[in-house]
């Protein structure tokens, strides 16, 4: 009797082993993507939003069924104008369920406030001052609910300040040097750019916006040389970076995105704090280009000049 039980257990063990091996071969998990969020980030560099850009956002928000878009206006100094204007924009794009909220920190700290996000397929952060937004919701139950939504498949979008908040290290828009108006960001040096904690939707990059229009290359390059393990994403106006669940960044819109990759660079600093670097990779990408966060490789649908 015991021999028969042992044989049955042995057969069962090998059957389970066969099933595990078969399914691992047939449906392998991609090791670089299995821990990534299932949602999308849609980061717009500010300025005019082309209709085609916003139609892409709406398409992503609608991919699992009827969309519900939540607009958060805490970055704005005039939410009573910004909120209704964005609601109108989304309704003109065909979204029926769209609401805006302007929360105080006290409200965001209440667990019941998070229920405002129930059923949301997309979130959109307005422009304004990114520090106002993070001051209102950072490290609150509302913030955690946003992270959970992104992890489960929601689209998290924002423009201008609403894009700047996406990274873990957030550019505040201030520097330590005292400069006259019009003389901002004229140096590339250490310990000058003031940052704070962003909302942490993307861990691998630092996001800047209005990038080429406002000549912000120096400040992003300074930060990347101080944090060479991160990618610099400089998004120009009327342009977006779409972060996909596979860890690839898709460029959309009318202008360009500058990517600064110093992960293999040698960083230098002199006695006056000026920064230098060897073997820094810089890409200036147009719509139709895709950047792989892990490998650093770029692919594009555009024809290379001279080819």
VOPAGU-2260 file (C-alpha; in pm, 1 decimal, decimal comma):
REM VOPAGU-2260
SITE   aa  ch    i         X         Y         Z
SITE  UNK   A    0       0,0       0,0       0,0
SITE  UNK   A    1     281,4     240,1      95,0
SITE  UNK   A    2     466,4     161,1    -231,4
SITE  UNK   A    3     152,5     244,0    -428,6
SITE  UNK   A    4     113,5     576,8    -244,5
SITE  UNK   A    5     479,6     656,1    -304,6
SITE  UNK   A    6     443,6     586,2    -679,1
SITE  UNK   A    7     136,2     809,0    -697,2
SITE  UNK   A    8     319,1    1091,0    -518,9
SITE  UNK   A    9     618,9    1047,6    -749,0
SITE  UNK   A   10     400,3    1059,8   -1060,6
SITE  UNK   A   11     220,6    1368,4    -924,6
SITE  UNK   A   12     554,8    1540,8    -852,2
SITE  UNK   A   13     690,7    1481,8   -1203,1
SITE  UNK   A   14     359,4    1588,3   -1357,2
SITE  UNK   A   15     375,0    1919,4   -1166,0
SITE  UNK   A   16     738,8    1963,5   -1267,6
SITE  UNK   A   17     649,3    1905,9   -1633,6
SITE  UNK   A   18     367,2    2163,5   -1617,0
SITE  UNK   A   19     594,4    2425,4   -1459,2
SITE  UNK   A   20     868,5    2370,9   -1719,3
SITE  UNK   A   21     620,8    2368,4   -2008,4
SITE  UNK   A   22     449,5    2690,9   -1907,2
SITE  UNK   A   23     777,7    2867,0   -1834,0
SITE  UNK   A   24     893,1    2783,9   -2186,1
SITE  UNK   A   25     563,9    2868,3   -2352,0
SITE  UNK   A   26     485,9    3188,7   -2160,4
SITE  UNK   A   27     816,1    3319,2   -2025,0
SITE  UNK   A   28     811,1    3630,4   -1809,5
SITE  UNK   A   29    1028,2    3909,1   -1940,6
SITE  UNK   A   30    1267,3    3962,1   -1647,0
SITE  UNK   A   31    1315,9    4330,6   -1723,1
SITE  UNK   A   32     941,6    4404,2   -1744,6
SITE  UNK   A   33     775,7    4174,9   -1490,3
SITE  UNK   A   34     809,5    4429,1   -1206,6
SITE  UNK   A   35     716,0    4735,2   -1412,3
SITE  UNK   A   36     378,5    4910,5   -1371,1
SITE  UNK   A   37     103,2    4807,0   -1611,8
SITE  UNK   A   38       7,3    5168,3   -1680,7
SITE  UNK   A   39     139,4    5445,5   -1902,5
SITE  UNK   A   40     297,4    5783,2   -1824,9
SITE  UNK   A   41     209,1    6066,2   -2062,0
SITE  UNK   A   42     440,4    6361,1   -1994,0
SITE  UNK   A   43     382,6    6678,9   -2198,1
SITE  UNK   A   44     644,4    6954,3   -2201,0
SITE  UNK   A   45     390,7    7236,7   -2172,1
SITE  UNK   A   46     269,2    7491,0   -2424,8
SITE  UNK   A   47       0,6    7426,3   -2685,8
SITE  UNK   A   48    -136,1    7071,8   -2683,3
SITE  UNK   A   49    -191,4    6944,6   -3039,6
SITE  UNK   A   50    -521,4    6762,8   -3081,4
SITE  UNK   A   51    -342,7    6452,2   -3211,7
SITE  UNK   A   52    -141,4    6439,2   -2889,4
SITE  UNK   A   53    -449,4    6452,3   -2669,1
SITE  UNK   A   54    -631,4    6200,5   -2888,3
SITE  UNK   A   55    -350,5    5955,9   -2812,3
SITE  UNK   A   56    -399,8    6018,8   -2439,4
SITE  UNK   A   57    -774,2    5956,6   -2475,3
SITE  UNK   A   58    -710,3    5639,0   -2674,7
SITE  UNK   A   59    -490,1    5500,0   -2397,5
SITE  UNK   A   60    -744,7    5599,3   -2132,5
SITE  UNK   A   61   -1015,0    5414,4   -2328,5
SITE  UNK   A   62    -831,2    5090,3   -2398,3
SITE  UNK   A   63   -1005,0    4891,3   -2120,4
SITE  UNK   A   64   -1355,2    5033,7   -2162,4
SITE  UNK   A   65   -1543,2    5362,4   -2116,0
SITE  UNK   A   66   -1289,1    5612,4   -1982,4
SITE  UNK   A   67   -1306,4    5822,0   -1668,9
SITE  UNK   A   68   -1055,8    6108,4   -1651,7
SITE  UNK   A   69    -966,8    6286,5   -1327,3
SITE  UNK   A   70    -799,0    6627,9   -1357,3
SITE  UNK   A   71    -591,0    6749,0   -1061,1
SITE  UNK   A   72    -527,5    7124,2   -1054,7
SITE  UNK   A   73    -324,3    7166,3    -734,1
SITE  UNK   A   74     -25,6    7305,3    -927,9
SITE  UNK   A   75    -236,4    7587,8   -1070,4
SITE  UNK   A   76    -271,6    7931,7    -909,9
SITE  UNK   A   77    -608,2    7974,3   -1085,7
SITE  UNK   A   78    -777,3    7632,9   -1053,0
SITE  UNK   A   79   -1120,2    7787,9   -1102,6
SITE  UNK   A   80   -1007,8    7868,3   -1458,5
SITE  UNK   A   81    -771,9    7577,1   -1526,1
SITE  UNK   A   82   -1010,2    7302,9   -1412,6
SITE  UNK   A   83   -1313,3    7395,4   -1625,8
SITE  UNK   A   84   -1090,3    7465,1   -1928,1
SITE  UNK   A   85    -939,0    7115,5   -1908,8
SITE  UNK   A   86   -1280,4    6956,5   -1852,1
SITE  UNK   A   87   -1402,8    7132,7   -2167,4
SITE  UNK   A   88   -1096,7    7012,5   -2362,3
SITE  UNK   A   89   -1154,0    6649,3   -2265,7
SITE  UNK   A   90   -1527,4    6666,5   -2334,2
SITE  UNK   A   91   -1452,4    6798,8   -2683,3
SITE  UNK   A   92   -1230,8    6491,8   -2727,1
SITE  UNK   A   93   -1528,1    6266,7   -2650,4
SITE  UNK   A   94   -1474,4    6193,5   -2279,7
SITE  UNK   A   95   -1811,2    6188,6   -2102,2
SITE  UNK   A   96   -1689,2    6114,4   -1749,7
SITE  UNK   A   97   -1438,9    6384,6   -1655,1
SITE  UNK   A   98   -1404,8    6573,4   -1325,6
SITE  UNK   A   99   -1150,9    6805,5   -1171,5
SITE  UNK   A  100   -1041,4    6838,5    -808,7
SITE  UNK   A  101    -829,7    7093,9    -628,2
SITE  UNK   A  102    -736,4    6930,5    -298,6
SITE  UNK   A  103    -571,0    7071,7      10,4
SITE  UNK   A  104    -317,9    6860,3     198,5
SITE  UNK   A  105    -569,2    6815,8     478,9
SITE  UNK   A  106    -813,5    6664,4     230,7
SITE  UNK   A  107    -547,5    6443,0      68,7
SITE  UNK   A  108    -452,6    6304,4     411,4
SITE  UNK   A  109    -804,7    6174,1     471,7
SITE  UNK   A  110    -829,8    5810,6     352,1
SITE  UNK   A  111   -1186,6    5864,4     230,4
SITE  UNK   A  112   -1070,1    6129,7     -19,3
SITE  UNK   A  113    -900,8    5856,1    -221,0
SITE  UNK   A  114   -1244,4    5726,2    -320,1
SITE  UNK   A  115   -1263,8    6021,8    -561,7
SITE  UNK   A  116   -1028,0    5819,2    -781,2
SITE  UNK   A  117   -1246,1    5507,7    -793,2
SITE  UNK   A  118   -1305,9    5395,6   -1149,9
SITE  UNK   A  119   -1051,6    5636,2   -1297,8
SITE  UNK   A  120    -877,1    5511,9   -1611,1
SITE  UNK   A  121    -662,9    5825,6   -1647,1
SITE  UNK   A  122    -526,0    6109,3   -1433,8
SITE  UNK   A  123    -416,1    6446,4   -1572,1
SITE  UNK   A  124    -206,0    6695,4   -1373,3
SITE  UNK   A  125    -241,0    7058,1   -1481,6
SITE  UNK   A  126      47,9    7299,4   -1522,1
SITE  UNK   A  127     151,0    7565,2   -1271,3
SITE  UNK   A  128     401,2    7520,5    -987,9
SITE  UNK   A  129     508,5    7161,2    -929,0
SITE  UNK   A  130     597,4    7232,9    -565,6
SITE  UNK   A  131     236,4    7331,6    -493,7
SITE  UNK   A  132     120,0    6994,9    -623,7
SITE  UNK   A  133     369,6    6785,2    -427,9
SITE  UNK   A  134     306,7    6990,0    -111,0
SITE  UNK   A  135     -61,7    6900,4    -136,9
SITE  UNK   A  136     -43,8    6525,0    -194,7
SITE  UNK   A  137     306,7    6382,5    -143,2
SITE  UNK   A  138     313,2    6088,0     100,3
SITE  UNK   A  139     -63,3    6088,5     153,9
SITE  UNK   A  140    -319,0    5810,1     101,6
SITE  UNK   A  141    -425,9    5998,3    -212,0
SITE  UNK   A  142     -69,1    5981,8    -349,3
SITE  UNK   A  143     -54,4    5608,9    -275,6
SITE  UNK   A  144    -385,1    5553,2    -457,0
SITE  UNK   A  145    -240,6    5729,3    -763,9
SITE  UNK   A  146      64,1    5499,6    -755,4
SITE  UNK   A  147    -164,7    5197,5    -721,1
SITE  UNK   A  148    -373,9    5308,4   -1019,5
SITE  UNK   A  149     -59,7    5342,0   -1231,9
SITE  UNK   A  150      64,3    5002,2   -1119,5
SITE  UNK   A  151    -266,4    4842,2   -1222,3
SITE  UNK   A  152    -287,6    5002,9   -1566,7
SITE  UNK   A  153    -411,9    5362,4   -1548,9
SITE  UNK   A  154    -268,7    5641,2   -1762,5
SITE  UNK   A  155     -96,3    5913,8   -1560,2
SITE  UNK   A  156     -55,2    6232,3   -1761,9
SITE  UNK   A  157      44,2    6589,7   -1704,3
SITE  UNK   A  158     168,6    6902,7   -1873,9
SITE  UNK   A  159     448,1    7141,9   -1773,8
SITE  UNK   A  160     461,5    7127,1   -1391,4
SITE  UNK   A  161     235,3    6823,4   -1421,2
SITE  UNK   A  162     517,8    6646,6   -1606,2
SITE  UNK   A  163     793,8    6768,5   -1373,3
SITE  UNK   A  164     631,5    6594,2   -1074,9
SITE  UNK   A  165     655,4    6250,5   -1237,4
SITE  UNK   A  166    1015,9    6174,5   -1141,7
SITE  UNK   A  167    1157,2    6080,0    -801,2
SITE  UNK   A  168    1398,8    6374,1    -807,5
SITE  UNK   A  169    1195,1    6680,4    -901,4
SITE  UNK   A  170    1329,0    7007,1   -1039,6
SITE  UNK   A  171    1167,3    7290,1    -842,3
SITE  UNK   A  172    1260,2    7570,2   -1082,5
SITE  UNK   A  173    1500,0    7737,7    -839,3
SITE  UNK   A  174    1878,4    7757,3    -809,2
SITE  UNK   A  175    2105,8    7847,0    -519,4
SITE  UNK   A  176    2302,5    8112,1    -704,9
SITE  UNK   A  177    2147,4    8455,5    -680,7
SITE  UNK   A  178    2104,1    8573,4   -1038,6
SITE  UNK   A  179    1933,3    8856,5   -1219,7
SITE  UNK   A  180    1621,0    8786,4   -1421,5
SITE  UNK   A  181    1717,3    8648,8   -1760,1
SITE  UNK   A  182    2048,0    8510,1   -1629,1
SITE  UNK   A  183    1913,5    8184,2   -1487,8
SITE  UNK   A  184    2083,3    7850,0   -1557,8
SITE  UNK   A  185    2396,6    8002,1   -1714,4
SITE  UNK   A  186    2636,4    7752,8   -1553,4
SITE  UNK   A  187    2685,6    7377,3   -1525,4
SITE  UNK   A  188    2799,1    7328,6   -1168,1
SITE  UNK   A  189    2752,2    7111,3    -863,6
SITE  UNK   A  190    2506,4    7174,0    -581,4
SITE  UNK   A  191    2328,6    7461,5    -753,4
SITE  UNK   A  192    1998,8    7322,0    -883,0
SITE  UNK   A  193    1736,1    7298,2    -610,1
SITE  UNK   A  194    1533,1    6977,4    -615,0
SITE  UNK   A  195    1276,0    6809,8    -395,8
SITE  UNK   A  196    1096,4    6477,7    -392,7
SITE  UNK   A  197     861,0    6422,9    -683,0
SITE  UNK   A  198     571,5    6178,7    -697,0
SITE  UNK   A  199     796,7    5892,7    -810,5
SITE  UNK   A  200     605,4    5749,6   -1105,9
SITE  UNK   A  201     934,3    5711,6   -1295,2
SITE  UNK   A  202    1242,0    5611,0   -1095,2
SITE  UNK   A  203    1499,2    5598,1   -1375,1
SITE  UNK   A  204    1486,0    5958,5   -1495,4
SITE  UNK   A  205    1470,8    6327,6   -1408,3
SITE  UNK   A  206    1208,8    6517,8   -1607,5
SITE  UNK   A  207    1235,7    6877,3   -1730,3
SITE  UNK   A  208     981,6    7065,4   -1943,7
SITE  UNK   A  209     949,0    7372,0   -2172,1
SITE  UNK   A  210    1298,1    7243,9   -2238,4
SITE  UNK   A  211    1427,2    7387,0   -2565,7
SITE  UNK   A  212    1193,2    7685,2   -2572,1
SITE  UNK   A  213    1326,9    7808,5   -2235,2
SITE  UNK   A  214    1687,5    7688,6   -2282,8
SITE  UNK   A  215    1698,0    7461,3   -1979,5
SITE  UNK   A  216    1980,8    7236,1   -2097,8
SITE  UNK   A  217    2229,1    7359,3   -1835,0
SITE  UNK   A  218    2013,9    7277,7   -1535,8
SITE  UNK   A  219    1925,3    6925,5   -1651,0
SITE  UNK   A  220    2284,1    6849,3   -1749,3
SITE  UNK   A  221    2401,6    6970,0   -1406,4
SITE  UNK   A  222    2159,9    6734,3   -1233,0
SITE  UNK   A  223    2245,3    6435,3   -1450,4
SITE  UNK   A  224    2618,2    6481,7   -1389,9
SITE  UNK   A  225    2538,8    6481,3   -1017,4
SITE  UNK   A  226    2310,1    6177,1   -1059,7
SITE  UNK   A  227    2471,5    5984,7   -1347,0
SITE  UNK   A  228    2266,7    5672,5   -1280,5
SITE  UNK   A  229    1956,1    5853,4   -1401,8
SITE  UNK   A  230    1842,6    5955,9   -1749,9
SITE  UNK   A  231    1770,7    6321,8   -1825,5
SITE  UNK   A  232    1443,0    6378,7   -2012,6
SITE  UNK   A  233    1414,6    6731,9   -2150,4
SITE  UNK   A  234    1069,2    6759,6   -2308,5
SITE  UNK   A  235     998,1    7058,8   -2528,2
SITE  UNK   A  236     661,1    7231,2   -2567,4
SITE  UNK   A  237     380,1    7064,7   -2768,2
SITE  UNK   A  238     569,6    6737,0   -2729,0
SITE  UNK   A  239     525,5    6432,3   -2506,9
SITE  UNK   A  240     715,0    6132,9   -2377,2
SITE  UNK   A  241     500,8    5821,4   -2344,7
SITE  UNK   A  242     648,1    5573,1   -2095,8
SITE  UNK   A  243     516,5    5228,5   -2187,6
SITE  UNK   A  244     482,1    4919,8   -1965,2
SITE  UNK   A  245     771,3    4757,2   -2156,3
SITE  UNK   A  246    1011,1    5025,8   -2030,6
SITE  UNK   A  247    1039,2    5203,4   -2364,2
SITE  UNK   A  248     987,3    5575,6   -2417,4
SITE  UNK   A  249     792,1    5683,2   -2723,5
SITE  UNK   A  250     826,4    6039,9   -2853,8
SITE  UNK   A  251     507,1    6216,3   -2967,3
SITE  UNK   A  252     415,9    6565,5   -3082,2
SITE  UNK   A  253     556,7    6858,3   -3275,3
SITE  UNK   A  254     900,3    6939,9   -3129,8
SITE  UNK   A  255    1185,7    6740,9   -2974,4
SITE  UNK   A  256    1293,4    6558,5   -2661,2
SITE  UNK   A  257    1654,3    6573,4   -2546,8
SITE  UNK   A  258    1779,3    6263,9   -2367,5
SITE  UNK   A  259    2098,5    6287,6   -2162,1
SITE  UNK   A  260    2251,5    5951,4   -2071,3
SITE  UNK   A  261    2559,2    5964,6   -1846,8
SITE  UNK   A  262    2536,4    5608,8   -1715,1
SITE  UNK   A  263    2865,5    5514,6   -1883,7
SITE  UNK   A  264    3026,0    5858,6   -1850,0
SITE  UNK   A  265    3314,7    5976,8   -1636,8
SITE  UNK   A  266    3211,0    6279,7   -1431,9
SITE  UNK   A  267    3462,5    6553,1   -1351,2
SITE  UNK   A  268    3454,0    6843,7   -1104,1
SITE  UNK   A  269    3707,8    7118,3   -1045,9
SITE  UNK   A  270    3786,7    7307,6    -726,1
SITE  UNK   A  271    3527,7    7574,7    -810,0
SITE  UNK   A  272    3247,6    7320,7    -843,7
SITE  UNK   A  273    3222,6    7335,8   -1222,3
SITE  UNK   A  274    3116,0    7000,3   -1366,2
SITE  UNK   A  275    3255,3    6816,8   -1667,0
SITE  UNK   A  276    3198,1    6478,9   -1825,0
SITE  UNK   A  277    3346,7    6235,4   -2073,2
SITE  UNK   A  278    3148,3    6000,9   -2298,5
SITE  UNK   A  279    2808,2    6152,1   -2224,1
SITE  UNK   A  280    2542,9    6028,7   -2466,2
SITE  UNK   A  281    2298,6    6287,8   -2596,1
SITE  UNK   A  282    1999,3    6216,1   -2818,2
SITE  UNK   A  283    1769,9    6475,6   -2974,1
SITE  UNK   A  284    1460,1    6278,5   -3063,7
SITE  UNK   A  285    1164,7    6357,5   -3287,4
SITE  UNK   A  286     819,9    6199,1   -3298,2
SITE  UNK   A  287     852,6    5844,2   -3425,8
SITE  UNK   A  288    1156,9    5768,5   -3210,7
SITE  UNK   A  289    1166,9    5516,6   -2925,9
SITE  UNK   A  290    1425,4    5507,2   -2645,7
SITE  UNK   A  291    1481,9    5189,9   -2443,1
SITE  UNK   A  292    1537,1    5284,7   -2078,0
SITE  UNK   A  293    1728,3    4966,5   -1999,8
SITE  UNK   A  294    1961,4    4937,3   -2298,9
SITE  UNK   A  295    1983,8    5303,7   -2395,9
SITE  UNK   A  296    1920,2    5211,3   -2759,1
SITE  UNK   A  297    1715,6    5430,4   -2994,1
SITE  UNK   A  298    1497,0    5315,7   -3282,1
SITE  UNK   A  299    1311,8    5544,8   -3519,7
SITE  UNK   A  300    1063,7    5531,8   -3803,7
SITE  UNK   A  301    1225,8    5840,6   -3956,5
SITE  UNK   A  302    1462,9    5817,0   -4249,5
SITE  UNK   A  303    1818,8    5903,5   -4151,7
SITE  UNK   A  304    1955,6    6208,4   -4331,6
SITE  UNK   A  305    2179,7    6105,0   -4620,7
SITE  UNK   A  306    2050,1    5748,1   -4630,1
